Each structure stands twice: as C-alpha cells, then as structure tokens.
Amino acid sequence: MRLFLLAASLLAFAAPAAYAQSSQTFPREMDRDIVRSLPHPGEVEDMAEVAGRAAEAILDVPVGGVVRAIDPSRRVHRDDTLEDVVGRRDPYLRDRIRNSTADLAVGMGDIVAQMAVVAPELRRALAGVEQSLERSMRNVRERRRDRDYDRDYDRDDYDYDR
C-alpha cells in the first residue's frame, strides 16, 4: 500500500513538471543562454588569482603613519605595512590569504558547474509557476463571470436597521 501511495504521489508531482517544460517568459532556449553566460572554470581560477594578488598587494600598503596618528602609544614605524602590523600577531597571514583564494577558486568552480546542471530545472520550475499562476487567474476570472447574483438590486428593499 505504501508503495502504491508513493508511486501515486510521484506521478502527481511529475505530471505538472512534464507539462511545464516551457513558457513564453521562460522558453527552452533559455537553458542554453544561461549555460553560455556562465564563466568557464579557467576564468574562475584566473579571477581568484587576481583577487589573491590584490589581497596580497593590500598587505604591502604602508599604514604605520595612520596607526601612529590613531594611537600614538603603539610601537609602529612610519613605514610599516599592513602585513607588518597584523603579521606580528599572525606570522602566517600571507600564506592563509593564498590558501583562502585557492579554496575560493575551487569553490567558485564547483558553483559554476552546479549552476550549469541546475539551470534547466530552475527554468522549468519558473515556467511551471508562471503557468500555474496563469491557470489560477483564468479560473478566478471565470468564477467571477459565472456568479449568479443580481447587479441591479434595489438597496431600499432591504431594511438594515433591524
């Protein structure tokens, strides 16, 4: 009995999904466009390398004068860089930044690959929502037209003060 209920449930959910393959707003061609617009994994790695180099360059910015202006009691040389100031507490700062950007490249590459797989299903889901809303709105309009009531009733026929 459970197997029958499970099969019936799957069939009930699969039917609208099969029906909602495409719509005016979300045509099938959109899948190809979405996948084409995603960056190539090599581009993602290049962007992560650029971000890593930018982060390392920020470590080389001299901030000693700013630190001394804010806190004259700190023992900082005027030419000390951000890495010098922060690196006293974290000697592996530069290595951690390199590792973080490498991990970022891998993670972003995975996200791009997953988006290429998920994009068609997202488009189908959006097309299904659109079609369901259109059917609902059509049903609401039909129900309004089918109502059986007298638009020309006379308000004076009813006694509201009772």
C-alpha positions as CSV (number, residue, x, y, z in Angstrom):
1,M,0.0,0.0,0.0
2,R,2.8,2.4,0.8
3,L,4.5,1.7,-2.5
4,F,1.2,2.5,-4.3
5,L,0.9,5.8,-2.4
6,L,4.5,6.7,-3.2
7,A,4.0,5.9,-6.9
8,A,0.8,7.9,-7.0
9,S,2.5,10.9,-5.3
10,L,5.4,10.8,-7.7
11,L,3.0,10.7,-10.6
12,A,1.0,13.6,-9.3
13,F,4.2,15.7,-8.9
14,A,5.7,14.6,-12.2
15,A,2.7,15.5,-14.3
16,P,2.9,19.2,-13.7
17,A,6.7,19.2,-14.2
18,A,6.3,17.4,-17.5
19,Y,3.6,19.9,-18.5
20,A,5.7,22.9,-17.5
21,Q,8.5,22.4,-20.0
22,S,8.4,25.9,-21.5
23,S,6.5,29.1,-21.4
24,Q,6.7,32.5,-23.1
25,T,8.8,34.1,-20.4
26,F,10.9,31.0,-19.8
27,P,11.5,29.2,-23.2
28,R,13.7,26.1,-23.5
29,E,16.3,28.2,-25.4
30,M,17.0,30.0,-22.1
31,D,18.8,26.9,-20.8
32,R,21.5,27.3,-23.5
33,D,21.8,31.0,-22.9
34,I,22.2,30.5,-19.1
35,V,24.9,27.9,-19.5
36,R,26.7,30.0,-22.1
37,S,26.7,33.1,-19.8
38,L,28.4,31.2,-17.0
39,P,32.2,31.7,-16.9
40,H,34.5,28.9,-17.8
41,P,36.2,27.2,-14.8
42,G,39.5,28.5,-16.1
43,E,38.2,32.1,-16.0
44,V,37.1,31.5,-12.4
45,E,40.6,30.3,-11.5
46,D,42.1,33.4,-13.2
47,M,39.7,35.7,-11.2
48,A,40.6,34.0,-8.0
49,E,44.3,34.5,-8.7
50,V,43.7,38.2,-9.4
51,A,41.8,38.5,-6.1
52,G,44.6,36.8,-4.3
53,R,47.2,39.1,-5.8
54,A,45.1,42.1,-4.9
55,A,44.7,40.9,-1.3
56,E,48.5,40.4,-1.1
57,A,49.1,43.8,-2.5
58,I,46.9,45.3,0.2
59,L,49.2,43.7,2.8
60,D,52.1,45.7,1.3
61,V,50.3,49.1,1.8
62,P,52.2,51.2,4.4
63,V,49.9,52.0,7.3
64,G,52.4,52.8,10.1
65,G,51.7,56.6,9.9
66,V,47.9,56.1,10.1
67,V,48.3,53.7,13.1
68,R,50.6,56.2,14.9
69,A,48.1,59.0,14.2
70,I,45.2,57.0,15.7
71,D,47.2,55.5,18.6
72,P,50.5,57.4,19.4
73,S,51.3,54.9,22.1
74,R,51.6,52.0,19.6
75,R,55.2,50.9,18.7
76,V,54.8,51.1,14.9
77,H,57.3,52.5,12.4
78,R,56.1,55.0,10.0
79,D,56.9,52.7,7.0
80,D,55.3,49.6,8.5
81,T,53.0,47.8,6.1
82,L,49.6,46.2,7.0
83,E,51.4,42.8,7.0
84,D,54.0,44.2,9.5
85,V,51.3,45.5,11.8
86,V,49.0,42.5,11.6
87,G,51.7,39.9,11.0
88,R,53.2,40.4,14.4
89,R,50.1,38.6,15.7
90,D,49.7,36.3,12.7
91,P,53.0,35.3,11.1
92,Y,51.2,33.0,8.6
93,L,48.8,35.8,7.3
94,R,50.1,35.8,3.7
95,D,50.0,32.0,3.5
96,R,46.5,31.9,4.8
97,I,45.4,34.5,2.3
98,R,46.9,32.5,-0.6
99,N,45.2,29.3,0.7
100,S,41.9,31.1,1.1
101,T,41.9,32.4,-2.5
102,A,42.9,29.0,-3.8
103,D,40.0,27.5,-1.9
104,L,37.8,30.2,-3.3
105,A,38.7,29.3,-6.8
106,V,37.8,25.7,-6.2
107,G,34.5,26.6,-4.6
108,M,33.5,29.0,-7.3
109,G,34.4,26.5,-10.0
110,D,32.1,24.0,-8.3
111,I,29.3,26.5,-8.1
112,V,29.6,27.3,-11.8
113,A,29.5,23.6,-12.7
114,Q,26.4,23.1,-10.5
115,M,24.7,26.1,-12.0
116,A,25.1,24.6,-15.4
117,V,23.3,21.5,-14.2
118,V,20.6,23.2,-12.2
119,A,19.7,26.0,-14.6
120,P,17.4,23.9,-16.8
121,E,15.5,22.6,-13.8
122,L,15.2,26.2,-12.4
123,R,13.8,27.4,-15.7
124,R,11.3,24.6,-15.8
125,A,10.2,25.3,-12.3
126,L,9.8,29.0,-13.1
127,A,7.8,28.1,-16.2
128,G,5.6,25.9,-14.1
129,V,4.9,28.6,-11.5
130,E,4.1,31.0,-14.3
131,Q,1.7,28.5,-15.9
132,S,0.1,27.7,-12.6
133,L,-0.5,31.4,-11.9
134,E,-2.0,31.9,-15.3
135,R,-4.4,29.0,-14.8
136,S,-5.3,30.3,-11.3
137,M,-6.0,33.8,-12.7
138,R,-8.0,32.3,-15.6
139,N,-10.1,30.3,-13.1
140,V,-10.7,33.3,-10.9
141,R,-11.9,35.4,-13.9
142,E,-14.2,32.5,-15.0
143,R,-15.6,32.2,-11.5
144,R,-16.4,35.9,-11.3
145,R,-18.2,35.7,-14.6
146,D,-20.3,32.7,-13.5
147,R,-21.5,34.2,-10.3
148,D,-25.3,34.2,-10.1
149,Y,-26.2,37.5,-8.5
150,D,-28.4,40.4,-9.3
151,R,-26.4,43.5,-10.0
152,D,-29.5,45.7,-10.2
153,Y,-30.9,45.0,-6.7
154,D,-32.5,47.9,-5.0
155,R,-30.9,48.9,-1.7
156,D,-34.2,50.2,-0.4
157,D,-35.6,46.7,-0.5
158,Y,-33.5,45.7,2.5
159,D,-34.0,47.0,6.0
160,Y,-30.6,47.5,7.5
161,D,-31.8,49.0,10.8
162,R,-33.3,45.8,12.1
